[in-house]
Amino acid sequence: MLMPHPAVLRRLVNEYEVLSAAVAASEQADPSTRLHDLAYTLCVSTGTRDVERALEVAHQWLATAPAPVREITPSTVIERRMATPEPA
């Protein structure tokens, strides 16, 4: 089975949990379309059929995933180039 990239999975889980909490706090009768989309994507990504199970699996996978790598921004690249001495 293919596994989603940990950064993508982490973003999906975070967005789902934040949006789910917001919907619960507002006591909306009909959750947003985005919440349904996130639930579906989490289920597909984890190979499950229930969003609660998908969240459990995602949390298990993320617990064993390597630590996120710091993104390299253009300014980081420029700083590295400037710090590298020129060959003589």
DSSP file (Angstrom, degrees, kcal/mol; ACC not computed):
  #  RESIDUE AA STRUCTURE BP1 BP2  ACC     N-H-->O    O-->H-N    N-H-->O    O-->H-N    TCO  KAPPA ALPHA  PHI   PSI    X-CA   Y-CA   Z-CA
    1    1 A M              0   0    0      0, 0.0     2,-0.2     0, 0.0     0, 0.0   0.000 360.0 360.0 360.0 136.4    0.0    0.0    0.0
    2    2 A L        -     0   0    0      1,-0.0     0, 0.0     0, 0.0     0, 0.0  -0.527 360.0-148.6 -73.7 142.1    1.2    3.5   -0.8
    3    3 A M        -     0   0    0     -2,-0.2    43,-0.1    43,-0.0    42,-0.1  -0.917  16.1-116.3-113.6 140.6    1.7    5.8    2.1
    4    4 A P        -     0   0    0      0, 0.0    -1,-0.0     0, 0.0    41,-0.0  -0.344  41.9 -90.5 -69.5 154.9    1.2    9.5    2.0
    5    5 A H     >  -     0   0    0      1,-0.1     4,-2.6     4,-0.0     3,-0.5  -0.428  36.6-122.8 -61.9 137.2    4.1   11.8    2.7
    6    6 A P  H  > S+     0   0    0      0, 0.0     4,-2.8     0, 0.0     5,-0.2   0.845 110.7  54.0 -54.6 -36.8    4.2   12.6    6.4
    7    7 A A  H  > S+     0   0    0      2,-0.2     4,-1.9     1,-0.2     5,-0.1   0.903 111.3  45.2 -65.9 -39.4    4.1   16.3    5.8
    8    8 A V  H  > S+     0   0    0     -3,-0.5     4,-2.4     2,-0.2    -1,-0.2   0.933 115.1  47.1 -67.9 -46.4    0.9   15.9    3.7
    9    9 A L  H  X S+     0   0    0     -4,-2.6     4,-2.7     1,-0.2     5,-0.2   0.909 111.1  51.9 -62.3 -42.5   -0.7   13.6    6.2
   10   10 A R  H  X S+     0   0    0     -4,-2.8     4,-2.5    -5,-0.3    -1,-0.2   0.909 110.4  48.8 -60.7 -42.6    0.2   15.9    9.0
   11   11 A R  H  X S+     0   0    0     -4,-1.9     4,-2.5     2,-0.2     5,-0.2   0.905 111.7  49.1 -64.8 -42.1   -1.4   18.9    7.2
   12   12 A L  H  X S+     0   0    0     -4,-2.4     4,-2.6     2,-0.2    -2,-0.2   0.930 113.0  46.8 -62.4 -46.4   -4.6   16.9    6.5
   13   13 A V  H  X S+     0   0    0     -4,-2.7     4,-2.8     2,-0.2     5,-0.2   0.935 113.8  47.9 -62.3 -47.2   -4.9   15.7   10.1
   14   14 A N  H  X S+     0   0    0     -4,-2.5     4,-2.4    -5,-0.2     5,-0.2   0.934 113.8  46.2 -60.7 -47.0   -4.3   19.2   11.5
   15   15 A E  H  X S+     0   0    0     -4,-2.5     4,-2.5     1,-0.2     5,-0.3   0.914 113.7  49.1 -63.7 -42.2   -6.8   20.8    9.1
   16   16 A Y  H  X S+     0   0    0     -4,-2.6     4,-2.9    -5,-0.2     5,-0.2   0.939 112.7  46.9 -62.0 -46.8   -9.4   18.2    9.8
   17   17 A E  H  X S+     0   0    0     -4,-2.8     4,-2.0     2,-0.2    -2,-0.2   0.890 114.3  46.7 -65.7 -39.7   -9.1   18.4   13.6
   18   18 A V  H  X S+     0   0    0     -4,-2.4     4,-2.0    -5,-0.2    -1,-0.2   0.941 116.7  43.4 -66.4 -47.3   -9.2   22.2   13.6
   19   19 A L  H  X S+     0   0    0     -4,-2.5     4,-2.4    -5,-0.2    -2,-0.2   0.887 112.8  52.7 -67.1 -38.6  -12.2   22.4   11.3
   20   20 A S  H  X S+     0   0    0     -4,-2.9     4,-2.3    -5,-0.3    -1,-0.2   0.906 110.0  48.4 -62.9 -42.2  -13.9   19.6   13.1
   21   21 A A  H  X S+     0   0    0     -4,-2.0     4,-2.4    -5,-0.2    -1,-0.2   0.887 111.0  51.0 -65.1 -38.8  -13.5   21.4   16.4
   22   22 A A  H  X S+     0   0    0     -4,-2.0     4,-1.7     2,-0.2    -2,-0.2   0.897 111.0  47.9 -65.7 -40.5  -14.8   24.7   14.9
   23   23 A V  H  X>S+     0   0    0     -4,-2.4     5,-1.5     2,-0.2     4,-0.7   0.914 112.9  48.6 -66.1 -42.8  -17.9   22.9   13.5
   24   24 A A  H  <5S+     0   0    0     -4,-2.3     3,-0.5     1,-0.2    -2,-0.2   0.889 110.4  51.4 -64.3 -39.3  -18.5   21.2   16.9
   25   25 A A  H  <5S+     0   0    0     -4,-2.4    -1,-0.2     1,-0.2    -2,-0.2   0.845 112.5  44.9 -67.8 -33.2  -18.1   24.5   18.7
   26   26 A S  H  <5S-     0   0    0     -4,-1.7    -1,-0.2    -5,-0.2    -2,-0.2   0.549 102.6-136.8 -87.5  -6.7  -20.6   26.3   16.4
   27   27 A E  T  <5 -     0   0    0     -4,-0.7    -3,-0.2    -3,-0.5     2,-0.2   0.863  33.5-178.8  53.4  41.7  -23.0   23.3   16.7
   28   28 A Q      < -     0   0    0     -5,-1.5    -1,-0.2     1,-0.1    -2,-0.0  -0.480  27.2-146.6 -69.6 139.9  -23.7   23.4   13.0
   29   29 A A  S    S+     0   0    0      1,-0.2    -1,-0.1    -2,-0.2    -2,-0.1   0.835  89.9  44.2 -74.8 -32.7  -26.2   20.8   11.9
   30   30 A D  S    S-     0   0    0     -7,-0.0    -1,-0.2    -3,-0.0     3,-0.1  -0.924  85.2-139.1-118.9 107.9  -24.5   20.4    8.5
   31   31 A P        -     0   0    0      0, 0.0   -11,-0.1     0, 0.0    -2,-0.0  -0.189  35.9 -89.4 -60.5 157.8  -20.7   20.2    8.5
   32   32 A S     >  -     0   0    0    -13,-0.1     4,-1.6     1,-0.1     5,-0.1  -0.178  26.2-117.5 -67.3 159.1  -18.9   22.0    5.8
   33   33 A T  H  > S+     0   0    0      1,-0.2     4,-2.6     2,-0.2     5,-0.2   0.872 115.9  58.5 -62.1 -37.7  -18.0   20.5    2.4
   34   34 A R  H  > S+     0   0    0      1,-0.2     4,-2.7     2,-0.2    -1,-0.2   0.881 102.7  53.0 -61.8 -38.1  -14.3   21.0    3.2
   35   35 A L  H  > S+     0   0    0      2,-0.2     4,-2.4     1,-0.2    -1,-0.2   0.914 110.2  47.6 -63.9 -42.0  -14.7   18.8    6.3
   36   36 A H  H  X S+     0   0    0     -4,-1.6     4,-2.5     2,-0.2    -2,-0.2   0.913 111.9  50.6 -63.2 -42.4  -16.3   16.0    4.2
   37   37 A D  H  X S+     0   0    0     -4,-2.6     4,-2.6     1,-0.2    -2,-0.2   0.914 111.3  47.8 -62.1 -43.5  -13.5   16.4    1.6
   38   38 A L  H  X S+     0   0    0     -4,-2.7     4,-2.7     2,-0.2    -1,-0.2   0.909 111.2  50.6 -64.4 -42.1  -10.8   16.1    4.3
   39   39 A A  H  X S+     0   0    0     -4,-2.4     4,-2.2     2,-0.2    -2,-0.2   0.928 112.2  47.3 -61.4 -45.0  -12.5   13.1    5.9
   40   40 A Y  H  X S+     0   0    0     -4,-2.5     4,-2.6     2,-0.2     5,-0.2   0.931 112.8  48.6 -61.5 -46.5  -12.7   11.4    2.5
   41   41 A T  H  X S+     0   0    0     -4,-2.6     4,-2.7     1,-0.2    -2,-0.2   0.885 110.8  50.6 -64.2 -39.8   -9.0   12.2    1.7
   42   42 A L  H  X S+     0   0    0     -4,-2.7     4,-1.7     2,-0.2     6,-0.2   0.912 111.1  49.0 -63.4 -41.9   -7.9   10.9    5.1
   43   43 A C  H  X>S+     0   0    0     -4,-2.2     5,-2.2    -5,-0.2     4,-1.1   0.932 114.4  44.3 -63.6 -45.7   -9.8    7.7    4.6
   44   44 A V  H  <5S+     0   0    0     -4,-2.6     3,-0.4     1,-0.2    -2,-0.2   0.915 113.0  52.2 -64.5 -42.3   -8.3    7.2    1.1
   45   45 A S  H  <5S+     0   0    0     -4,-2.7    -1,-0.2     1,-0.2    -2,-0.2   0.804 118.4  35.8 -65.5 -29.8   -4.9    8.1    2.3
   46   46 A T  H  <5S-     0   0    0     -4,-1.7    -1,-0.2    -5,-0.2    -2,-0.2   0.459 108.1-117.4-104.3  -3.0   -4.9    5.6    5.2
   47   47 A G  T  <5S+     0   0    0     -4,-1.1     2,-0.2    -3,-0.4    -3,-0.2   0.839  73.0 123.3  71.4  32.7   -6.9    2.8    3.5
   48   48 A T      < -     0   0    0     -5,-2.2    -1,-0.2    -6,-0.2    -2,-0.1  -0.692  58.2-145.5-119.5 172.9   -9.8    3.0    5.9
   49   49 A R  S    S+     0   0    0     -2,-0.2     2,-0.4     1,-0.1    -6,-0.1   0.457  81.2  62.3-116.1  -5.9  -13.5    3.6    5.6
   50   50 A D  S  > S-     0   0    0      1,-0.1     4,-2.5    -7,-0.1     5,-0.2  -0.978  72.1-139.6-126.8 134.1  -14.2    5.6    8.8
   51   51 A V  H  > S+     0   0    0     -2,-0.4     4,-2.4     1,-0.2     5,-0.2   0.847 103.9  54.9 -64.9 -33.5  -12.7    9.0    9.6
   52   52 A E  H  > S+     0   0    0      2,-0.2     4,-1.9     1,-0.2    -1,-0.2   0.926 111.7  44.3 -64.2 -42.7  -12.1    8.1   13.2
   53   53 A R  H  > S+     0   0    0      2,-0.2     4,-2.6     1,-0.2    -2,-0.2   0.888 111.0  55.3 -66.4 -39.0  -10.2    5.0   12.2
   54   54 A A  H  X S+     0   0    0     -4,-2.5     4,-2.7     1,-0.2    -2,-0.2   0.900 107.6  49.1 -60.4 -41.4   -8.4    7.1    9.6
   55   55 A L  H  X S+     0   0    0     -4,-2.4     4,-2.6     2,-0.2    -1,-0.2   0.895 110.2  51.2 -66.0 -39.7   -7.3    9.6   12.3
   56   56 A E  H  X S+     0   0    0     -4,-1.9     4,-2.1     2,-0.2    -2,-0.2   0.946 113.4  44.4 -60.7 -48.3   -6.0    6.7   14.5
   57   57 A V  H  X S+     0   0    0     -4,-2.6     4,-2.7     2,-0.2     5,-0.2   0.919 112.9  51.5 -63.3 -44.2   -4.0    5.3   11.6
   58   58 A A  H  X S+     0   0    0     -4,-2.7     4,-2.8     1,-0.2    -1,-0.2   0.919 109.8  49.0 -60.3 -44.4   -2.7    8.7   10.6
   59   59 A H  H  X S+     0   0    0     -4,-2.6     4,-1.7     2,-0.2    -1,-0.2   0.882 111.4  50.5 -64.0 -37.2   -1.6    9.4   14.2
   60   60 A Q  H  X S+     0   0    0     -4,-2.1     4,-1.0     2,-0.2    -2,-0.2   0.936 112.7  45.9 -64.6 -45.8    0.2    6.0   14.4
   61   61 A W  H >X S+     0   0    0     -4,-2.7     4,-0.8     1,-0.2     3,-0.6   0.913 112.6  50.2 -63.2 -42.5    2.0    6.6   11.1
   62   62 A L  H 3< S+     0   0    0     -4,-2.8     3,-0.3     1,-0.2    -1,-0.2   0.821 103.4  60.2 -67.8 -29.7    3.0   10.1   12.1
   63   63 A A  H 3< S+     0   0    0     -4,-1.7    -1,-0.2     1,-0.2    -2,-0.2   0.807 113.6  36.9 -66.1 -28.7    4.3    8.9   15.5
   64   64 A T  H << S+     0   0    0     -4,-1.0    -1,-0.2    -3,-0.6    -2,-0.2   0.464  95.6 107.0-101.8  -3.4    6.8    6.7   13.6
   65   65 A A  S  < S-     0   0    0     -4,-0.8    -3,-0.0    -3,-0.3    -4,-0.0  -0.389  80.4 -97.3 -74.2 152.2    7.6    9.1   10.8
   66   66 A P        -     0   0    0      0, 0.0    -1,-0.1     0, 0.0     3,-0.1  -0.298  52.2 -85.4 -64.1 155.5   10.9   10.9   10.6
   67   67 A A        -     0   0    0      1,-0.1    -3,-0.0    -3,-0.1     2,-0.0  -0.285  56.5 -91.7 -60.1 145.4   11.0   14.4   12.0
   68   68 A P        -     0   0    0      0, 0.0     2,-0.4     0, 0.0    -1,-0.1  -0.315  39.7-124.1 -61.7 141.0    9.9   17.1    9.5
   69   69 A V        -     0   0    0     -3,-0.1     2,-0.2     1,-0.1     3,-0.0  -0.683  27.8-108.4 -86.0 137.4   12.8   18.6    7.5
   70   70 A R        -     0   0    0     -2,-0.4     2,-0.1     1,-0.1    -1,-0.1  -0.457  38.3-116.1 -66.2 132.5   13.2   22.3    7.7
   71   71 A E        -     0   0    0     -2,-0.2     2,-0.6     1,-0.1    -1,-0.1  -0.433  20.7-128.2 -70.6 142.5   12.2   23.8    4.4
   72   72 A I        -     0   0    0     -2,-0.1    -1,-0.1     4,-0.0    -3,-0.0  -0.832  26.6-163.8 -93.2 121.6   14.9   25.6    2.5
   73   73 A T    >>  -     0   0    0     -2,-0.6     4,-1.8     1,-0.1     3,-0.6  -0.618  34.4-105.8 -98.5 161.7   13.8   29.1    1.5
   74   74 A P  H 3> S+     0   0    0      0, 0.0     4,-2.2     0, 0.0     5,-0.2   0.869 121.7  55.5 -55.2 -36.8   15.5   31.2   -1.2
   75   75 A S  H 3> S+     0   0    0      1,-0.2     4,-2.3     2,-0.2     5,-0.1   0.861 104.8  53.0 -66.2 -33.6   17.0   33.4    1.6
   76   76 A T  H <> S+     0   0    0     -3,-0.6     4,-2.1     2,-0.2    -1,-0.2   0.904 109.1  49.3 -65.5 -41.1   18.6   30.3    3.2
   77   77 A V  H  X S+     0   0    0     -4,-1.8     4,-2.2     2,-0.2    -2,-0.2   0.918 111.1  49.3 -63.9 -43.8   20.2   29.4   -0.1
   78   78 A I  H  X S+     0   0    0     -4,-2.2     4,-2.3     1,-0.2    -2,-0.2   0.917 110.2  51.1 -62.4 -43.8   21.5   33.0   -0.6
   79   79 A E  H  X S+     0   0    0     -4,-2.3     4,-1.7     1,-0.2    -1,-0.2   0.889 110.3  49.5 -61.0 -39.5   22.9   33.0    2.9
   80   80 A R  H  X S+     0   0    0     -4,-2.1     4,-1.1     2,-0.2    -1,-0.2   0.900 110.6  49.6 -66.9 -40.4   24.7   29.6    2.3
   81   81 A R  H  < S+     0   0    0     -4,-2.2     3,-0.3     1,-0.2    -2,-0.2   0.897 111.8  48.3 -65.8 -39.1   26.2   30.9   -1.0
   82   82 A M  H  < S+     0   0    0     -4,-2.3    -1,-0.2     1,-0.2    -2,-0.2   0.831 110.1  52.0 -70.5 -30.7   27.4   34.0    0.7
   83   83 A A  H  < S+     0   0    0     -4,-1.7    -1,-0.2    -5,-0.2    -2,-0.2   0.673  89.4  93.1 -80.5 -16.8   29.0   32.1    3.6
   84   84 A T  S  < S-     0   0    0     -4,-1.1     2,-0.1    -3,-0.3    -4,-0.0  -0.654  80.4-125.7 -79.9 123.3   30.9   29.7    1.2
   85   85 A P        -     0   0    0      0, 0.0    -2,-0.1     0, 0.0    -1,-0.1  -0.399  23.8-113.4 -68.9 145.0   34.4   31.0    0.6
   86   86 A E        -     0   0    0      1,-0.1     2,-0.1    -2,-0.1     0, 0.0  -0.536  33.8-108.7 -73.9 140.5   35.4   31.4   -3.0
   87   87 A P              0   0    0      0, 0.0    -1,-0.1     0, 0.0     0, 0.0  -0.434 360.0 360.0 -68.4 147.7   38.2   29.0   -4.3
   88   88 A A              0   0    0     -2,-0.1    -2,-0.0    -3,-0.0     0, 0.0   0.458 360.0 360.0 -83.2 360.0   41.5   30.8   -4.8
